[in-house]
Structures are given as structure tokens and as C-alpha cells.
Amino acid sequence: MAGAGLQVAGIRLAFGKAMVVDALDFSVAEGEIGCLLGHSGCGKTTVLRAIAGLERILAGEISLDGQLLSSLYRHIPAEARGIGMVFQDYALFPHLTVAGNIGFGLKGLAAAARETRVGELLELVGLAGSGAKYPHELSGGQQQRVALARALAPRPRLLLLDEPFSNLDVELRERLGQEVRTILKQTGTTALLVTHDQHEAFAVADKVGVMHQGVMKQWATPYELYHEPADRFVANFIGEGVLLPGKVTGPQCVEFELGEICSLVPRSCCPECLGDGLIDVLVRPDDILHDDASPLRATVLGKAFRGAQFLYTLGLPSGHKLLSLVPSHHDHQLGEAIGIRMEIDHVIAFPRLTQTQAHA
Ligand SMILES: Nc1ncnc2c1ncn2[C@@H]1O[C@H](COP(=O)(O)OP(=O)(O)OP(=O)(O)O)[C@@H](O)[C@H]1O
């Protein structure tokens, strides 16, 4: 169906005189999982609430499956949008059993059909046999599965998940994130997740939007965000890495302290686009390999143990720092000089900021 899924086009939201979100665009195709990712206060929840129909927009449009839900002149009430929600605090009814909670939104169904649907959902979220329990008898992770089942029961056109795992410990968060993705894919549910946790966004979503101060910096797949960040903000926000000063030396080549790389150079860094050819090259920890035979040396300034690997902070002769992921059996001491080699597949670089831009 044309226009199936969620379309958010140029929306603006404000509280009083304070503009919170402006000119925000993105779309989530039918059956796809989208995610809004950003620091606290960047406006993620406000956008989610606008889509749910809990906030009015001042400009732009929100449509679902081709139906206009919100504009300056139109506001379909939340309860008529066919949208399900899962919140951080589960928001289960404590006096209802698990089955009662899941069946809550199915009042229109005959008792037998309701019971069948509740049974399907209990099965789907791995809680078959727990229908007669009360929420307080369940763990946090189980309660969140009940909340998910309750939201999915009426077969919503769109499911919104607001920081759904943030009350859970890290390990469970990761596992439940994977499970929720599997369940949403199994049921073909179109969904939008809000989180400030990058790992969660990458584990659950097909497309992730990085938001900053109410603006969408980039809406892309996790792979593209990591390997083709649209700007410095996204490059710094997603993953780890450092920017090293360099220079464009040809249509496809850049040179910096670690040597010369000739590969596809970002369009914004083409020689004709830059007066002085000065750029900053992004170097990720996985771009730097430890190699004793390499003439390129760096000093170990710091190291963080990550189980299979160490994340080394290395000092270059120029004084610039680098990060490198090194297998953890290479246990070097602070202050030791080690050989390194770069293995950069494609260049991520940004035009060097002028002094005014850098201080803005
Ligand atoms: N009801 C409100 N009245 C006034 N200002 C609000 C209201 N709700 C949110 N804000 C402000 O709008 C901005 C965006 O808030 P929002 O909750 O959308 O951010 P967020 O990215 O979801 O943050 P968090 O991850 O902390 O929930 C913040 O500056 C916040 O203080």
C-alpha cells in the first residue's frame, strides 16, 4: 500500500515559547523498526508523544498508513489512532492478572476470542502458563514482556516504545532488546523506539535517527551511521574514535600523521570544495591494529579491559591521541611504545573548522 508506515514531515513542537523540535523529518516503512536516539532533553519523547496524539504539532504533518493524523489544523485523538505504547515503567494494572492486563484492550472481542488472543500473546512473549499471576509476582523483564503483549494484543498499526528497557539491568536489557526485535519482526509490527542507549538502538532498530537539540542530524541504518556519519556530531556521538588533522592530496587521497590513504573521499572534502585542503580524519579504534613490525610507534597512555580486547589510548609523536582495540592477550604496560598499523577501509573526514566555527 502506498504510504504504508509512519511519515513524519517537517514537524515543529514547542512548550510555551520554547521550541523543542523543529523541521523534523523521518519515515518508518511498514514492518520496520525505527529508533530516535539522543541525549536526554533532545526532544525524543516529545516527538513520540506527538505521534501518539498526546502533543499537538505547530507545523508539518504526521501520517500513518497514508492517513493524516496531525497537522496544524488536524489532530486525531490519541485513542482513535490505533497506536500502541510501551513505557519505561511498564504501567501494568496491579489489580489485574497477567491475562487480564493483556486482554485489557480487547474488550470488543467475545470472551472466547479474547482468551485465544491472550493465549497467543502469552506464547509469543514466552510467558505461557503465567496468565493467572499478578504483576508483582513477575520480574522486571517479565513485566515488560506483559506490557509488550498488552500493547500488541489489539494489533496496533504502530507500536511506540519509550525507553522500554531502561529499568532493567544491562545484561537483561540486551537480551530483552533482541527478543523484542524478534517478536516485532514475527508479527510484522511497525514500531518506533526511543532511547539514549546506542547499543540498544543498534540491537533493536532497522533505522536510527540521531537527534540533537530538537533537530534530526541523520536518519540511517546503524551501519551507515557508524561508517558514513553525516557530520561531526554524529561521528562523535556514534561509536568511538578521534579526529586527526589531515590534508587532501588528490581527488581520492588524504594524508595525515598515520600516512596516506587513497580511497573514496567524502564529497564535502573534494579538493574543489576546500580552499586549503585541510580536513579532520575520523579514526575508529578498529582502524588501528597492533603490529610489532610496524615502524609507526605510539605510546600506551591508557587501557580499558573489555574481556576479549583492550581499548588502548595511544599517544602519537605529535601529541595527538588515538584509540585502538587490541586482543587482550597483548597486555602492554602504560608508557610502553608499541607498533601500530592503520587499516582504514574508507575515509571518513570533515572539512577543518575555522576558528570561529570551532568556538561556536
Ligand atoms: N510538558 C513540558 N513542559 C515544558 N517543557 C517540556 C515538557 N516536556 C518536555 N519539556 C522540555 O522539552 C525538551 C525535550 O524533552 P523530551 O522529554 O522530549 O526529551 P528527551 O530527549 O525525551 O529526554 P529524556 O531522554 O530525558 O526523556 C526538554 O528541554 C524538556 O525540558
The ligand as an SDF file (V2000), in Angstrom:
LIG
                    3D

 31 33  0  0  0  0  0  0  0  0999 V2000
    5.4150   19.2890   29.4640 N   0  0  0  0  0  0  0  0  0  0  0  0
    6.5120   20.0410   29.2600 C   0  0  0  0  0  0  0  0  0  0  0  0
    6.5120   21.3630   29.5120 N   0  0  0  0  0  0  0  0  0  0  0  0
    7.5910   22.1170   29.2830 C   0  0  0  0  0  0  0  0  0  0  0  0
    8.7530   21.6530   28.7750 N   0  0  0  0  0  0  0  0  0  0  0  0
    8.8230   20.3430   28.4990 C   0  0  0  0  0  0  0  0  0  0  0  0
    7.7050   19.4640   28.7240 C   0  0  0  0  0  0  0  0  0  0  0  0
    8.0600   18.2150   28.3480 N   0  0  0  0  0  0  0  0  0  0  0  0
    9.3420   18.3070   27.9210 C   0  0  0  0  0  0  0  0  0  0  0  0
    9.7960   19.5790   28.0060 N   0  0  0  0  0  0  0  0  0  0  0  0
   11.1250   20.0520   27.5940 C   0  0  0  0  0  0  0  0  0  0  0  0
   11.2920   19.7190   26.2340 O   0  0  0  0  0  0  0  0  0  0  0  0
   12.6230   19.2980   25.9720 C   0  0  0  0  0  0  0  0  0  0  0  0
   12.6040   17.9160   25.3440 C   0  0  0  0  0  0  0  0  0  0  0  0
   12.1150   16.9720   26.3020 O   0  0  0  0  0  0  0  0  0  0  0  0
   11.9340   15.4240   25.9590 P   0  0  0  0  0  0  0  0  0  0  0  0
   11.3540   14.7740   27.1640 O   0  0  0  0  0  0  0  0  0  0  0  0
   11.2270   15.3060   24.6890 O   0  0  0  0  0  0  0  0  0  0  0  0
   13.4390   14.9940   25.7420 O   0  0  0  0  0  0  0  0  0  0  0  0
   14.0370   13.5230   25.6840 P   0  0  0  0  0  0  0  0  0  0  0  0
   15.0550   13.5750   24.5860 O   0  0  0  0  0  0  0  0  0  0  0  0
   12.9690   12.5310   25.5440 O   0  0  0  0  0  0  0  0  0  0  0  0
   14.7580   13.4150   27.0690 O   0  0  0  0  0  0  0  0  0  0  0  0
   14.7730   12.1920   28.1190 P   0  0  0  0  0  0  0  0  0  0  0  0
   15.6090   11.1380   27.4770 O   0  0  0  0  0  0  0  0  0  0  0  0
   15.4150   12.8130   29.3220 O   0  0  0  0  0  0  0  0  0  0  0  0
   13.3460   11.8150   28.3240 O   0  0  0  0  0  0  0  0  0  0  0  0
   13.3600   19.3720   27.2930 C   0  0  0  0  0  0  0  0  0  0  0  0
   14.0500   20.5830   27.3410 O   0  0  0  0  0  0  0  0  0  0  0  0
   12.2490   19.3430   28.3150 C   0  0  0  0  0  0  0  0  0  0  0  0
   12.6230   20.0290   29.4830 O   0  0  0  0  0  0  0  0  0  0  0  0
  1  2  1  0
  2  3  1  0
  2  7  2  0
  3  4  2  0
  4  5  1  0
  5  6  2  0
  6  7  1  0
  6 10  1  0
  7  8  1  0
  8  9  2  0
  9 10  1  0
 10 11  1  0
 11 12  1  0
 11 30  1  0
 12 13  1  0
 13 14  1  0
 13 28  1  0
 14 15  1  0
 15 16  1  0
 16 17  2  0
 16 18  1  0
 16 19  1  0
 19 20  1  0
 20 21  2  0
 20 22  1  0
 20 23  1  0
 23 24  1  0
 24 25  2  0
 24 26  1  0
 24 27  1  0
 28 29  1  0
 28 30  1  0
 30 31  1  0
M  END
$$$$
